[in-house]
Amino acid sequence: MRTVLGAFALVAVVVAIPGVAVAQDDAVVPVEVLLADAESYSGDTITIEGELVGDYGFRSDGTMWTQLNDDSYARDALVDGGPRTGGNIGVGIRMPDTLAEGLDSPGGYRLEGPLVRATGTWKHHDPDRGGESYLDVSILEVVEAGRQLEEGPDWLVLVAGLAVLALSLGLWLSRRQRH
């Protein structure tokens, strides 16, 4: 009986230890959580995940600045049937320009930027940067490549527009025949 209990205990320990290690290594702080208590993360090394959007601002000091959005649109674009869930939620990120080499274009209209996992030091109201809050990235991993978004016609709007046009034409012809 002790052997069976010992075996179960050993299996439980072996299974539990890798699970804890993975949970700690892969802990991603949602940007919404970060922004809700930004000061408490100041100086901490954290990982965030989201879509790079806007533009890439390369600076003469060898860094690149951009915006990382972590909202439903970063993972499920509206044109792909994603839900309308409010405004964008994001933070500024700064990284050595060498980390930005080979990145797909940042997201914008008709373009989904790369989905990345960024690890670095959270700088809350950094006095060296005029009080800016941002993630100073040291590790950047591309989770999903950027892509063109294909936006087809909205058939409901097109049909409704044609119906209004036909009704207007019919009313105009009817009025013209009376005069």
ChimeraX attribute file (.defattr): number of C-alpha atoms within 10 A of each C-alpha:
attribute: neighborCount
match mode: 1-to-1
recipient: residues
	/A:1	6
	/A:2	7
	/A:3	8
	/A:4	9
	/A:5	10
	/A:6	11
	/A:7	12
	/A:8	12
	/A:9	12
	/A:10	12
	/A:11	11
	/A:12	11
	/A:13	12
	/A:14	11
	/A:15	11
	/A:16	11
	/A:17	10
	/A:18	11
	/A:19	11
	/A:20	10
	/A:21	10
	/A:22	10
	/A:23	10
	/A:24	10
	/A:25	9
	/A:26	10
	/A:27	11
	/A:28	15
	/A:29	12
	/A:30	16
	/A:31	20
	/A:32	15
	/A:33	9
	/A:34	18
	/A:35	16
	/A:36	9
	/A:37	10
	/A:38	17
	/A:39	14
	/A:40	12
	/A:41	15
	/A:42	19
	/A:43	15
	/A:44	13
	/A:45	15
	/A:46	19
	/A:47	22
	/A:48	22
	/A:49	24
	/A:50	28
	/A:51	27
	/A:52	29
	/A:53	22
	/A:54	16
	/A:55	15
	/A:56	18
	/A:57	13
	/A:58	16
	/A:59	11
	/A:60	8
	/A:61	8
	/A:62	10
	/A:63	17
	/A:64	20
	/A:65	21
	/A:66	19
	/A:67	23
	/A:68	31
	/A:69	27
	/A:70	22
	/A:71	20
	/A:72	18
	/A:73	22
	/A:74	23
	/A:75	16
	/A:76	14
	/A:77	16
	/A:78	15
	/A:79	13
	/A:80	12
	/A:81	8
	/A:82	13
	/A:83	12
	/A:84	11
	/A:85	10
	/A:86	9
	/A:87	9
	/A:88	13
	/A:89	18
	/A:90	22
	/A:91	20
	/A:92	15
	/A:93	20
	/A:94	19
	/A:95	21
	/A:96	18
	/A:97	17
	/A:98	10
	/A:99	15
	/A:100	15
	/A:101	8
	/A:102	7
	/A:103	15
	/A:104	17
	/A:105	19
	/A:106	21
	/A:107	24
	/A:108	14
	/A:109	9
	/A:110	13
	/A:111	16
	/A:112	24
	/A:113	26
	/A:114	24
	/A:115	25
	/A:116	22
	/A:117	20
	/A:118	23
	/A:119	19
	/A:120	21
	/A:121	18
	/A:122	24
	/A:123	23
	/A:124	19
	/A:125	15
	/A:126	14
	/A:127	10
	/A:128	8
	/A:129	10
	/A:130	8
	/A:131	11
	/A:132	13
	/A:133	20
	/A:134	25
	/A:135	28
	/A:136	22
	/A:137	23
	/A:138	14
	/A:139	13
	/A:140	17
	/A:141	13
	/A:142	16
	/A:143	13
	/A:144	15
	/A:145	14
	/A:146	20
	/A:147	15
	/A:148	13
	/A:149	16
	/A:150	10
	/A:151	10
	/A:152	7
	/A:153	8
	/A:154	8
	/A:155	9
	/A:156	9
	/A:157	10
	/A:158	11
	/A:159	11
	/A:160	11
	/A:161	12
	/A:162	12
	/A:163	12
	/A:164	12
	/A:165	12
	/A:166	12
	/A:167	12
	/A:168	12
	/A:169	12
	/A:170	12
	/A:171	11
	/A:172	11
	/A:173	11
	/A:174	11
	/A:175	10
	/A:176	9
	/A:177	7
	/A:178	6
	/A:179	5
